[in-house]
Amino acid sequence: MLQPTPPPEVPITVQEAGLRMEMSAQLARIQRFVRDNGRLPASLQETEEELLTGVAYIPLADSTFRLRGNMSGVTIDYLST
């Protein structure tokens, strides 16, 4: 039987770039929420926007938070300080 050749594996640098774009979009949503409400959201659901896969939101003390992106073995942390 003829089978199509599977597509090549996506390079790690491309996966990381995509994850950074998703994290950047989530960061903009959180910043918009803070601007409109004067506080951090308790969870990403509170931003009332579509949740992005692979991005976790961790509120910390005061007005700081961490975004942790994880996709295909690539992990990126963003700390709002």
Backbone atoms as SQL, in Angstrom:
CREATE TABLE atoms (id INTEGER PRIMARY KEY, chain TEXT, resi INTEGER, resn TEXT, atom TEXT, x REAL, y REAL, z REAL);
INSERT INTO atoms VALUES
  (1, 'A', 1, 'MET', 'N', 0.840, -1.182, 0.000),
  (2, 'A', 1, 'MET', 'CA', 0.000, 0.000, 0.000),
  (3, 'A', 1, 'MET', 'C', 0.882, 1.242, 0.000),
  (4, 'A', 2, 'LEU', 'N', 0.367, 2.244, -0.621),
  (5, 'A', 2, 'LEU', 'CA', 1.066, 3.527, -0.620),
  (6, 'A', 2, 'LEU', 'C', 0.647, 4.330, 0.597),
  (7, 'A', 3, 'GLN', 'N', 1.623, 4.831, 1.285),
  (8, 'A', 3, 'GLN', 'CA', 1.346, 5.676, 2.442),
  (9, 'A', 3, 'GLN', 'C', 2.094, 6.984, 2.260),
  (10, 'A', 4, 'PRO', 'N', 1.441, 8.082, 2.595),
  (11, 'A', 4, 'PRO', 'CA', 2.146, 9.355, 2.452),
  (12, 'A', 4, 'PRO', 'C', 3.294, 9.459, 3.448),
  (13, 'A', 5, 'THR', 'N', 4.298, 10.190, 3.060),
  (14, 'A', 5, 'THR', 'CA', 5.428, 10.426, 3.944),
  (15, 'A', 5, 'THR', 'C', 4.970, 11.338, 5.080),
  (16, 'A', 6, 'PRO', 'N', 5.244, 10.962, 6.323),
  (17, 'A', 6, 'PRO', 'CA', 4.810, 11.827, 7.433),
  (18, 'A', 6, 'PRO', 'C', 5.526, 13.177, 7.359),
  (19, 'A', 7, 'PRO', 'N', 4.857, 14.229, 7.825),
  (20, 'A', 7, 'PRO', 'CA', 5.502, 15.541, 7.792),
  (21, 'A', 7, 'PRO', 'C', 6.725, 15.557, 8.707),
  (22, 'A', 8, 'PRO', 'N', 7.690, 16.414, 8.388),
  (23, 'A', 8, 'PRO', 'CA', 8.876, 16.485, 9.253),
  (24, 'A', 8, 'PRO', 'C', 8.508, 17.024, 10.632),
  (25, 'A', 9, 'GLU', 'N', 9.298, 16.652, 11.607),
  (26, 'A', 9, 'GLU', 'CA', 9.080, 17.118, 12.973),
  (27, 'A', 9, 'GLU', 'C', 9.327, 18.629, 13.043),
  (28, 'A', 10, 'VAL', 'N', 8.497, 19.315, 13.820),
  (29, 'A', 10, 'VAL', 'CA', 8.635, 20.761, 13.970),
  (30, 'A', 10, 'VAL', 'C', 9.858, 21.048, 14.832),
  (31, 'A', 11, 'PRO', 'N', 10.787, 21.895, 14.356),
  (32, 'A', 11, 'PRO', 'CA', 11.989, 22.196, 15.139),
  (33, 'A', 11, 'PRO', 'C', 11.638, 22.846, 16.485),
  (34, 'A', 12, 'ILE', 'N', 12.461, 22.582, 17.486),
  (35, 'A', 12, 'ILE', 'CA', 12.261, 23.130, 18.831),
  (36, 'A', 12, 'ILE', 'C', 12.166, 24.652, 18.789),
  (37, 'A', 13, 'THR', 'N', 12.973, 25.305, 17.972),
  (38, 'A', 13, 'THR', 'CA', 12.943, 26.773, 17.922),
  (39, 'A', 13, 'THR', 'C', 11.590, 27.290, 17.445),
  (40, 'A', 14, 'VAL', 'N', 10.952, 26.578, 16.535),
  (41, 'A', 14, 'VAL', 'CA', 9.625, 26.978, 16.047),
  (42, 'A', 14, 'VAL', 'C', 8.581, 26.729, 17.130),
  (43, 'A', 15, 'GLN', 'N', 8.681, 25.610, 17.834),
  (44, 'A', 15, 'GLN', 'CA', 7.756, 25.316, 18.929),
  (45, 'A', 15, 'GLN', 'C', 7.874, 26.377, 20.021),
  (46, 'A', 16, 'GLU', 'N', 9.107, 26.745, 20.350),
  (47, 'A', 16, 'GLU', 'CA', 9.329, 27.761, 21.386),
  (48, 'A', 16, 'GLU', 'C', 8.767, 29.108, 20.949),
  (49, 'A', 17, 'ALA', 'N', 8.950, 29.464, 19.705),
  (50, 'A', 17, 'ALA', 'CA', 8.427, 30.741, 19.202),
  (51, 'A', 17, 'ALA', 'C', 6.899, 30.766, 19.287),
  (52, 'A', 18, 'GLY', 'N', 6.252, 29.661, 18.943),
  (53, 'A', 18, 'GLY', 'CA', 4.799, 29.587, 19.040),
  (54, 'A', 18, 'GLY', 'C', 4.326, 29.704, 20.475),
  (55, 'A', 19, 'LEU', 'N', 5.027, 29.062, 21.380),
  (56, 'A', 19, 'LEU', 'CA', 4.677, 29.136, 22.798),
  (57, 'A', 19, 'LEU', 'C', 4.848, 30.557, 23.319),
  (58, 'A', 20, 'ARG', 'N', 5.917, 31.227, 22.917),
  (59, 'A', 20, 'ARG', 'CA', 6.123, 32.620, 23.334),
  (60, 'A', 20, 'ARG', 'C', 5.004, 33.525, 22.815),
  (61, 'A', 21, 'MET', 'N', 4.514, 33.267, 21.618),
  (62, 'A', 21, 'MET', 'CA', 3.409, 34.054, 21.069),
  (63, 'A', 21, 'MET', 'C', 2.134, 33.838, 21.898),
  (64, 'A', 22, 'GLU', 'N', 1.861, 32.601, 22.260),
  (65, 'A', 22, 'GLU', 'CA', 0.681, 32.321, 23.090),
  (66, 'A', 22, 'GLU', 'C', 0.807, 32.988, 24.453),
  (67, 'A', 23, 'MET', 'N', 2.004, 32.940, 25.028),
  (68, 'A', 23, 'MET', 'CA', 2.210, 33.574, 26.333),
  (69, 'A', 23, 'MET', 'C', 2.072, 35.086, 26.223),
  (70, 'A', 24, 'SER', 'N', 2.540, 35.656, 25.144),
  (71, 'A', 24, 'SER', 'CA', 2.417, 37.094, 24.926),
  (72, 'A', 24, 'SER', 'C', 0.946, 37.496, 24.825),
  (73, 'A', 25, 'ALA', 'N', 0.148, 36.700, 24.141),
  (74, 'A', 25, 'ALA', 'CA', -1.286, 36.977, 24.033),
  (75, 'A', 25, 'ALA', 'C', -1.952, 36.909, 25.403),
  (76, 'A', 26, 'GLN', 'N', -1.582, 35.909, 26.201),
  (77, 'A', 26, 'GLN', 'CA', -2.171, 35.786, 27.537),
  (78, 'A', 26, 'GLN', 'C', -1.737, 36.942, 28.423),
  (79, 'A', 27, 'LEU', 'N', -0.493, 37.368, 28.316),
  (80, 'A', 27, 'LEU', 'CA', -0.002, 38.502, 29.083),
  (81, 'A', 27, 'LEU', 'C', -0.813, 39.752, 28.754),
  (82, 'A', 28, 'ALA', 'N', -1.095, 39.987, 27.489),
  (83, 'A', 28, 'ALA', 'CA', -1.894, 41.153, 27.089),
  (84, 'A', 28, 'ALA', 'C', -3.291, 41.083, 27.696),
  (85, 'A', 29, 'ARG', 'N', -3.883, 39.900, 27.760),
  (86, 'A', 29, 'ARG', 'CA', -5.209, 39.735, 28.357),
  (87, 'A', 29, 'ARG', 'C', -5.180, 40.051, 29.852),
  (88, 'A', 30, 'ILE', 'N', -4.148, 39.583, 30.534),
  (89, 'A', 30, 'ILE', 'CA', -4.032, 39.846, 31.970),
  (90, 'A', 30, 'ILE', 'C', -3.827, 41.337, 32.213),
  (91, 'A', 31, 'GLN', 'N', -2.973, 41.971, 31.429),
  (92, 'A', 31, 'GLN', 'CA', -2.729, 43.405, 31.586),
  (93, 'A', 31, 'GLN', 'C', -4.002, 44.211, 31.328),
  (94, 'A', 32, 'ARG', 'N', -4.788, 43.812, 30.329),
  (95, 'A', 32, 'ARG', 'CA', -6.057, 44.488, 30.052),
  (96, 'A', 32, 'ARG', 'C', -7.015, 44.324, 31.237),
  (97, 'A', 33, 'PHE', 'N', -7.048, 43.128, 31.816),
  (98, 'A', 33, 'PHE', 'CA', -7.910, 42.887, 32.969),
  (99, 'A', 33, 'PHE', 'C', -7.493, 43.778, 34.139),
  (100, 'A', 34, 'VAL', 'N', -6.200, 43.867, 34.402),
  (101, 'A', 34, 'VAL', 'CA', -5.697, 44.705, 35.500),
  (102, 'A', 34, 'VAL', 'C', -6.054, 46.165, 35.251),
  (103, 'A', 35, 'ARG', 'N', -5.877, 46.627, 34.024),
  (104, 'A', 35, 'ARG', 'CA', -6.210, 48.014, 33.690),
  (105, 'A', 35, 'ARG', 'C', -7.696, 48.300, 33.922),
  (106, 'A', 36, 'ASP', 'N', -8.554, 47.367, 33.544),
  (107, 'A', 36, 'ASP', 'CA', -9.998, 47.573, 33.648),
  (108, 'A', 36, 'ASP', 'C', -10.543, 47.354, 35.054),
  (109, 'A', 37, 'ASN', 'N', -9.874, 46.504, 35.858),
  (110, 'A', 37, 'ASN', 'CA', -10.417, 46.114, 37.166),
  (111, 'A', 37, 'ASN', 'C', -9.557, 46.526, 38.350),
  (112, 'A', 38, 'GLY', 'N', -8.339, 46.975, 38.097),
  (113, 'A', 38, 'GLY', 'CA', -7.477, 47.422, 39.179),
  (114, 'A', 38, 'GLY', 'C', -6.891, 46.308, 40.027),
  (115, 'A', 39, 'ARG', 'N', -6.954, 45.093, 39.548),
  (116, 'A', 39, 'ARG', 'CA', -6.409, 43.957, 40.291),
  (117, 'A', 39, 'ARG', 'C', -6.106, 42.823, 39.324),
  (118, 'A', 40, 'LEU', 'N', -5.319, 41.861, 39.815),
  (119, 'A', 40, 'LEU', 'CA', -5.045, 40.664, 39.014),
  (120, 'A', 40, 'LEU', 'C', -6.269, 39.763, 39.000),
  (121, 'A', 41, 'PRO', 'N', -6.479, 39.024, 37.931),
  (122, 'A', 41, 'PRO', 'CA', -7.559, 38.038, 37.951),
  (123, 'A', 41, 'PRO', 'C', -7.192, 36.888, 38.891),
  (124, 'A', 42, 'ALA', 'N', -8.201, 36.312, 39.511),
  (125, 'A', 42, 'ALA', 'CA', -7.955, 35.159, 40.385),
  (126, 'A', 42, 'ALA', 'C', -7.574, 33.935, 39.555),
  (127, 'A', 43, 'SER', 'N', -8.087, 33.865, 38.336),
  (128, 'A', 43, 'SER', 'CA', -7.774, 32.770, 37.425),
  (129, 'A', 43, 'SER', 'C', -7.904, 33.287, 35.998),
  (130, 'A', 44, 'LEU', 'N', -7.426, 32.521, 35.046),
  (131, 'A', 44, 'LEU', 'CA', -7.538, 32.942, 33.650),
  (132, 'A', 44, 'LEU', 'C', -8.989, 32.966, 33.179),
  (133, 'A', 45, 'GLN', 'N', -9.847, 32.148, 33.790),
  (134, 'A', 45, 'GLN', 'CA', -11.259, 32.148, 33.426),
  (135, 'A', 45, 'GLN', 'C', -11.888, 33.514, 33.696),
  (136, 'A', 46, 'GLU', 'N', -11.358, 34.226, 34.668),
  (137, 'A', 46, 'GLU', 'CA', -11.910, 35.531, 35.031),
  (138, 'A', 46, 'GLU', 'C', -11.669, 36.578, 33.937),
  (139, 'A', 47, 'THR', 'N', -10.711, 36.339, 33.049),
  (140, 'A', 47, 'THR', 'CA', -10.479, 37.284, 31.960),
  (141, 'A', 47, 'THR', 'C', -11.563, 37.187, 30.898),
  (142, 'A', 48, 'GLU', 'N', -12.415, 36.176, 31.006),
  (143, 'A', 48, 'GLU', 'CA', -13.558, 35.971, 30.112),
  (144, 'A', 48, 'GLU', 'C', -13.161, 35.899, 28.644),
  (145, 'A', 49, 'GLU', 'N', -11.990, 35.375, 28.387),
  (146, 'A', 49, 'GLU', 'CA', -11.540, 35.175, 27.017),
  (147, 'A', 49, 'GLU', 'C', -11.157, 33.712, 26.856),
  (148, 'A', 50, 'GLU', 'N', -11.007, 33.294, 25.622),
  (149, 'A', 50, 'GLU', 'CA', -10.651, 31.915, 25.338),
  (150, 'A', 50, 'GLU', 'C', -9.311, 31.568, 25.987),
  (151, 'A', 51, 'LEU', 'N', -9.294, 30.453, 26.676),
  (152, 'A', 51, 'LEU', 'CA', -8.058, 30.014, 27.318),
  (153, 'A', 51, 'LEU', 'C', -7.128, 29.421, 26.285),
  (154, 'A', 52, 'LEU', 'N', -5.862, 29.705, 26.433),
  (155, 'A', 52, 'LEU', 'CA', -4.861, 29.189, 25.510),
  (156, 'A', 52, 'LEU', 'C', -4.280, 27.905, 26.070),
  (157, 'A', 53, 'THR', 'N', -4.106, 26.936, 25.215),
  (158, 'A', 53, 'THR', 'CA', -3.567, 25.657, 25.666),
  (159, 'A', 53, 'THR', 'C', -2.083, 25.783, 25.969),
  (160, 'A', 54, 'GLY', 'N', -1.672, 25.125, 27.005),
  (161, 'A', 54, 'GLY', 'CA', -0.255, 25.076, 27.332),
  (162, 'A', 54, 'GLY', 'C', 0.246, 26.234, 28.167),
  (163, 'A', 55, 'VAL', 'N', -0.633, 27.160, 28.564),
  (164, 'A', 55, 'VAL', 'CA', -0.194, 28.308, 29.360),
  (165, 'A', 55, 'VAL', 'C', -0.918, 28.277, 30.705),
  (166, 'A', 56, 'ALA', 'N', -0.143, 28.236, 31.792),
  (167, 'A', 56, 'ALA', 'CA', -0.699, 28.242, 33.143),
  (168, 'A', 56, 'ALA', 'C', -0.437, 29.601, 33.784),
  (169, 'A', 57, 'TYR', 'N', -1.411, 30.084, 34.553),
  (170, 'A', 57, 'TYR', 'CA', -1.332, 31.372, 35.244),
  (171, 'A', 57, 'TYR', 'C', -1.260, 31.098, 36.737),
  (172, 'A', 58, 'ILE', 'N', -0.256, 31.682, 37.397),
  (173, 'A', 58, 'ILE', 'CA', -0.070, 31.469, 38.831),
  (174, 'A', 58, 'ILE', 'C', 0.030, 32.827, 39.505),
  (175, 'A', 59, 'PRO', 'N', -1.070, 33.301, 40.153),
  (176, 'A', 59, 'PRO', 'CA', -0.980, 34.575, 40.870),
  (177, 'A', 59, 'PRO', 'C', -0.095, 34.405, 42.106),
  (178, 'A', 60, 'LEU', 'N', 0.749, 35.397, 42.364),
  (179, 'A', 60, 'LEU', 'CA', 1.654, 35.367, 43.500),
  (180, 'A', 60, 'LEU', 'C', 1.283, 36.508, 44.449),
  (181, 'A', 61, 'ALA', 'N', 2.144, 36.837, 45.364),
  (182, 'A', 61, 'ALA', 'CA', 1.889, 37.896, 46.336),
  (183, 'A', 61, 'ALA', 'C', 1.778, 39.245, 45.633),
  (184, 'A', 62, 'ASP', 'N', 1.038, 40.142, 46.257),
  (185, 'A', 62, 'ASP', 'CA', 0.855, 41.507, 45.761),
  (186, 'A', 62, 'ASP', 'C', 0.313, 41.492, 44.333),
  (187, 'A', 63, 'SER', 'N', 0.978, 42.157, 43.450),
  (188, 'A', 63, 'SER', 'CA', 0.478, 42.274, 42.074),
  (189, 'A', 63, 'SER', 'C', 1.386, 41.546, 41.083),
  (190, 'A', 64, 'THR', 'N', 2.028, 40.496, 41.541),
  (191, 'A', 64, 'THR', 'CA', 2.898, 39.742, 40.645),
  (192, 'A', 64, 'THR', 'C', 2.256, 38.399, 40.290),
  (193, 'A', 65, 'PHE', 'N', 2.664, 37.873, 39.173),
  (194, 'A', 65, 'PHE', 'CA', 2.154, 36.586, 38.730),
  (195, 'A', 65, 'PHE', 'C', 3.203, 35.914, 37.858),
  (196, 'A', 66, 'ARG', 'N', 2.992, 34.636, 37.651),
  (197, 'A', 66, 'ARG', 'CA', 3.876, 33.850, 36.796),
  (198, 'A', 66, 'ARG', 'C', 3.019, 33.220, 35.697),
  (199, 'A', 67, 'LEU', 'N', 3.538, 33.261, 34.484),
  (200, 'A', 67, 'LEU', 'CA', 2.968, 32.495, 33.390),
  (201, 'A', 67, 'LEU', 'C', 3.954, 31.382, 33.080),
  (202, 'A', 68, 'ARG', 'N', 3.451, 30.187, 32.982),
  (203, 'A', 68, 'ARG', 'CA', 4.311, 29.049, 32.651),
  (204, 'A', 68, 'ARG', 'C', 3.739, 28.383, 31.403),
  (205, 'A', 69, 'GLY', 'N', 4.522, 28.410, 30.368),
  (206, 'A', 69, 'GLY', 'CA', 4.117, 27.780, 29.123),
  (207, 'A', 69, 'GLY', 'C', 4.811, 26.453, 28.963),
  (208, 'A', 70, 'ASN', 'N', 4.064, 25.457, 28.514),
  (209, 'A', 70, 'ASN', 'CA', 4.625, 24.132, 28.317),
  (210, 'A', 70, 'ASN', 'C', 3.982, 23.514, 27.086),
  (211, 'A', 71, 'MET', 'N', 4.815, 23.191, 26.104),
  (212, 'A', 71, 'MET', 'CA', 4.306, 22.593, 24.876),
  (213, 'A', 71, 'MET', 'C', 5.381, 21.699, 24.272),
  (214, 'A', 72, 'SER', 'N', 5.043, 20.479, 24.044),
  (215, 'A', 72, 'SER', 'CA', 5.941, 19.513, 23.390),
  (216, 'A', 72, 'SER', 'C', 7.319, 19.456, 24.040),
  (217, 'A', 73, 'GLY', 'N', 7.355, 19.473, 25.366),
  (218, 'A', 73, 'GLY', 'CA', 8.622, 19.377, 26.072),
  (219, 'A', 73, 'GLY', 'C', 9.371, 20.679, 26.229),
  (220, 'A', 74, 'VAL', 'N', 8.841, 21.778, 25.681),
  (221, 'A', 74, 'VAL', 'CA', 9.459, 23.101, 25.828),
  (222, 'A', 74, 'VAL', 'C', 8.718, 23.831, 26.943),
  (223, 'A', 75, 'THR', 'N', 9.453, 24.321, 27.950),
  (224, 'A', 75, 'THR', 'CA', 8.849, 25.059, 29.063),
  (225, 'A', 75, 'THR', 'C', 9.468, 26.445, 29.134),
  (226, 'A', 76, 'ILE', 'N', 8.613, 27.458, 29.267),
  (227, 'A', 76, 'ILE', 'CA', 9.055, 28.849, 29.385),
  (228, 'A', 76, 'ILE', 'C', 8.328, 29.460, 30.571),
  (229, 'A', 77, 'ASP', 'N', 9.063, 30.122, 31.454),
  (230, 'A', 77, 'ASP', 'CA', 8.484, 30.833, 32.590),
  (231, 'A', 77, 'ASP', 'C', 8.607, 32.333, 32.367),
  (232, 'A', 78, 'TYR', 'N', 7.529, 33.053, 32.728),
  (233, 'A', 78, 'TYR', 'CA', 7.532, 34.520, 32.705),
  (234, 'A', 78, 'TYR', 'C', 7.081, 34.974, 34.081),
  (235, 'A', 79, 'LEU', 'N', 7.895, 35.808, 34.726),
  (236, 'A', 79, 'LEU', 'CA', 7.559, 36.376, 36.017),
  (237, 'A', 79, 'LEU', 'C', 7.296, 37.861, 35.804),
  (238, 'A', 80, 'SER', 'N', 6.167, 38.349, 36.293),
  (239, 'A', 80, 'SER', 'CA', 5.733, 39.709, 35.973),
  (240, 'A', 80, 'SER', 'C', 6.589, 40.806, 36.585),
  (241, 'A', 81, 'THR', 'N', 7.556, 40.467, 37.410),
  (242, 'A', 81, 'THR', 'CA', 8.398, 41.510, 37.959),
  (243, 'A', 81, 'THR', 'C', 9.435, 41.885, 36.934);
